[in-house]
Structures are given as C-alpha cells and as structure tokens.
Amino acid sequence: MRYYQNILKNGLKFFLSSVLVIICYTSNGQQKISIGLHADPVISWFGTDIEAVRNNGARAGFSFGLNINRSFTPNYSFSTGINLTSAGGRLNGKDTTVLELSNEGEKLVTVKPNESIIYKIQYLSVPLGLKLKTNQIGYLTFFSDAGIDPKIVVGGKVEIPSLGISGEKAMHEMRTFNLGYHIIAGIEYGIGGNTAFLFGLGFENNFLDVTRENGDQPKDIITHKLLSFRFGIVF
C-alpha cells in the first residue's frame, strides 16, 4: 500500500509542478499565446536490447491533452502542455518469467517461455518542444514540432492470455519515471480568426527502461515507441 501511496504522491507533485510551469510559461502577455486540444489514436510497441526478451507485436491506444504555444517570432514558438496517454505492447521471454501482480494483494505468477505478456500503460506527460510553421497558404499552415517528454506512469496492467489473466495491476513491474522525445508534422486548416483544425502524424520514443528487473528477471532495457495520428483544434 505504501508503494502506491508514494506513486500517488509523486504523481501529484509532478502534476502540480507541471501546472505551475504552464502558468509561468503563459504569464507573459507580450507574446502571442495559442491553446489547442487534441485526441490521438496511437499504435505502440516495445524495443528490447537483448535476445532473451523480444517484442511480440503492437497495440492500439489513445492519447489526449492540452497544448500551449508561445511564439517568439511569427513562425517559431515554444510548445508545452499536458497529455494523458494509454498505450502498451507485447513481450515474449525465452525463459520462464515470474511477475509480481497486485489486484487483490501481492501475488507471483509464472509465465512459461515464449508466452506473451501484454502490457497496458498510462503516462502523464508534459512535452517541451519547439514548433515551426509556415506562413498561411490559403487556408493551410504546415507545421512541425519536436522536443522532449518528461513523464510518469500513473497506471499499469498486464494480460497473460496463456494463464487467463486480464487487467491485473502490475505497477511493481514498471518504472515510475520515463523520458522520451517526440516529432510531429502536419497541417492546420484555418476556419476563421485564430481558430484552426489540426491534423498531424507523430512519433514518440520513450528511451529509458520501462520495466523493472525484479528477482531473477533478465537485465534488459525495454523502450516504448508510439506512432500517433493527431486530430485537434487550435484557438
């Protein structure tokens, strides 16, 4: 229980700090501020650095959030915001794997070699980036955004089809903090004034280890990669 209390406390600190950063970021009224909302279907998968543990397929997910851009020239702006992302992936191990789950008290489960473990992870992130855009051409403006994404894991579950396990909490198996980078490109379609619809394609790579190495689990680095299709509106 104390483990989850610490996660909740760290998550609250992270959220409040993020809100403070955003407030400070937008407090200077001398520069143009734009705010956007987005909803992104996501395809995600894992990358591994050892043969004993390997990716076994992608998973569909979803992300939504708030974006804030503060321009310092007509075509360049700093970007930030806050996102909640639900994503996942599949891993296979060449050896027997013991996982620690915690739906109703802590319990250990044994997964046989080459049996899939499906991870479902929720991230709370605060992207920090640089947005570049063209001058408006008709109704269209082309843009790109690249930067880094500090984040915390606020939810983690696993499914193990061979054992009939579905939706079991597995926060003990996941690291709380991660860091990634993002690259997004797309178009904004102006619909009047400063309002525009936004469509884009993005890639995100969480390059710190996603999973913990508990007990006799092999020492590895599991990275998490996400391909997103962005739909949003900018004010």
C-alpha positions in Angstrom: 0.0 0.0 0.0 2.8 2.4 0.9 4.3 1.8 -2.6 1.1 3.0 -4.3 0.9 6.0 -1.9 4.4 7.0 -2.9 3.4 6.7 -6.6 0.3 8.8 -6.0 2.3 11.4 -4.0 5.0 11.6 -6.8 2.3 11.8 -9.4 0.5 14.7 -7.6 3.8 16.6 -7.2 4.6 16.1 -10.9 1.1 17.3 -11.9 1.2 20.4 -9.7 4.7 21.2 -10.8 3.6 20.8 -14.4 0.6 23.2 -13.9 3.0 25.7 -12.3 5.4 25.5 -15.2 2.5 26.0 -17.7 1.1 29.0 -15.7 4.6 30.7 -15.6 5.1 29.8 -19.2 1.9 31.6 -20.3 2.1 34.6 -17.8 4.0 36.9 -20.2 1.3 38.7 -22.2 3.8 40.4 -24.5 4.0 37.3 -26.7 1.2 35.6 -28.7 -0.3 32.5 -27.0 -2.3 29.8 -28.7 -4.0 27.0 -27.0 -5.1 23.7 -28.5 -6.9 20.4 -27.6 -6.0 17.1 -29.3 -7.1 13.5 -29.4 -4.7 11.0 -30.9 -5.3 7.3 -31.9 -2.0 5.6 -31.1 -0.1 2.5 -32.2 2.7 1.5 -29.8 5.3 -1.3 -29.4 8.4 -2.2 -27.4 12.0 -2.2 -28.3 14.4 -4.5 -26.5 18.2 -4.8 -26.2 18.7 -8.5 -25.5 17.6 -11.7 -27.3 16.1 -13.2 -24.2 13.3 -10.7 -24.3 11.7 -9.6 -27.5 8.9 -7.5 -28.9 5.9 -9.6 -30.0 3.6 -7.1 -31.7 2.0 -3.6 -31.4 -1.1 -2.5 -29.5 -3.7 0.2 -30.2 -4.0 3.0 -27.7 -5.2 6.6 -27.3 -3.8 10.0 -26.1 -5.5 13.3 -25.4 -4.3 16.6 -23.9 -3.9 20.3 -23.9 -1.2 22.1 -26.0 0.1 25.7 -25.3 2.3 27.5 -27.8 4.1 30.8 -27.1 5.5 32.4 -30.2 8.8 34.4 -30.2 8.7 35.0 -34.0 5.8 34.7 -36.4 7.0 31.2 -37.5 8.6 29.8 -34.3 7.2 29.1 -30.9 7.9 27.2 -27.7 5.4 24.4 -27.1 4.2 22.7 -23.9 1.1 21.2 -22.4 -0.1 18.2 -20.6 -1.0 14.8 -22.0 -2.6 11.5 -20.8 -1.6 8.5 -22.9 -2.8 5.0 -22.8 -0.5 2.7 -24.7 1.1 -0.8 -24.5 2.8 -3.6 -26.2 3.6 -7.3 -26.1 6.7 -9.0 -24.8 7.9 -12.6 -25.1 10.7 -14.2 -23.0 12.9 -17.1 -24.0 13.0 -18.2 -20.3 10.4 -18.6 -17.6 9.3 -15.2 -16.2 8.0 -14.5 -12.7 5.8 -11.4 -12.4 4.5 -9.7 -9.3 0.8 -8.7 -9.7 -1.4 -6.8 -7.2 -5.1 -6.8 -7.9 -6.1 -8.3 -4.6 -2.9 -8.4 -2.6 0.5 -9.1 -4.0 0.9 -12.4 -5.8 3.5 -14.0 -8.0 2.6 -15.6 -11.4 4.9 -17.8 -13.5 4.9 -17.3 -17.3 6.3 -20.1 -19.4 8.9 -19.4 -22.2 7.6 -17.8 -25.4 4.2 -16.9 -23.8 3.1 -13.4 -24.5 2.8 -10.7 -21.8 0.6 -7.8 -22.8 1.3 -4.5 -21.0 -1.2 -1.6 -20.7 0.5 1.6 -19.5 -0.9 5.1 -18.8 1.5 8.0 -18.9 1.0 11.6 -17.7 3.5 13.8 -19.6 4.5 17.4 -20.1 6.0 17.8 -23.5 8.5 20.6 -24.0 9.3 21.5 -27.6 9.9 23.9 -30.5 7.2 24.4 -33.0 7.9 25.7 -36.5 5.2 26.7 -39.0 5.0 28.2 -42.5 3.1 31.3 -43.4 -0.5 30.6 -44.2 -1.1 29.4 -47.7 -4.8 29.8 -48.5 -6.5 28.1 -45.5 -3.5 25.9 -44.7 -0.4 26.2 -42.5 2.2 23.5 -42.4 3.9 22.8 -39.1 6.4 20.6 -37.2 7.0 20.2 -33.5 10.0 18.4 -31.8 11.1 18.1 -28.2 11.3 16.0 -25.1 8.6 14.5 -22.9 9.2 14.0 -19.2 6.5 11.6 -17.9 5.4 9.4 -15.1 3.5 6.1 -15.2 0.1 6.6 -13.5 -1.4 3.2 -14.4 -0.1 -0.2 -15.4 -1.8 -3.5 -16.0 -0.9 -6.8 -17.8 -2.7 -9.5 -19.6 -1.3 -13.0 -19.9 -3.6 -15.0 -22.3 -2.0 -18.4 -21.5 -2.9 -18.0 -17.9 -6.3 -16.4 -18.4 -5.1 -13.2 -16.7 -6.7 -9.9 -17.8 -6.5 -6.4 -16.3 -4.2 -7.3 -13.4 -2.4 -4.4 -11.8 1.4 -4.6 -12.3 2.9 -1.4 -11.1 5.6 -3.3 -9.3 6.8 -4.4 -12.8 7.0 -0.9 -14.2 9.3 2.1 -13.6 7.6 5.2 -12.4 9.5 7.8 -14.4 10.5 8.0 -18.1 11.8 10.4 -20.6 11.2 10.5 -24.4 11.3 12.6 -27.4 8.6 13.5 -29.9 8.4 14.6 -33.5 5.1 15.7 -35.1 4.4 17.1 -38.5 1.0 18.2 -40.0 -1.3 20.9 -41.2 -3.6 23.5 -39.6 -6.7 24.4 -41.5 -8.0 27.8 -40.7 -11.7 28.2 -40.1 -11.9 31.8 -39.0 -9.8 34.2 -36.9 -7.2 32.4 -34.9 -9.1 29.1 -34.9 -7.9 26.1 -36.9 -8.4 22.4 -37.2 -5.2 20.4 -36.8 -4.2 17.1 -38.4 -0.8 15.5 -37.9 1.4 12.4 -37.7 3.7 11.9 -34.8 6.4 9.6 -33.4 7.4 9.3 -29.8 10.2 7.2 -28.3 10.5 6.6 -24.6 14.1 5.7 -24.3 14.5 4.9 -20.6 13.8 1.4 -19.3 10.0 0.8 -19.0 10.1 -2.3 -16.9 11.8 -3.3 -13.6 14.1 -6.3 -13.2 12.6 -8.0 -10.2 14.0 -11.2 -8.8 15.7 -13.4 -11.4 14.3 -11.5 -14.4 16.9 -10.8 -17.1 18.7 -7.5 -17.1 17.3 -5.6 -20.1 16.3 -2.2 -21.4 12.7 -2.1 -22.7 12.0 1.1 -24.6 8.5 2.2 -25.7 7.7 3.6 -29.1 4.5 5.3 -30.2 3.1 6.3 -33.6 0.2 8.8 -33.3 -2.4 10.3 -35.6 -3.3 13.7 -34.3 -6.7 15.4 -34.5 -7.1 18.7 -32.8 -8.3 22.3 -32.7 -6.2 25.4 -32.1 -7.6 28.7 -30.7 
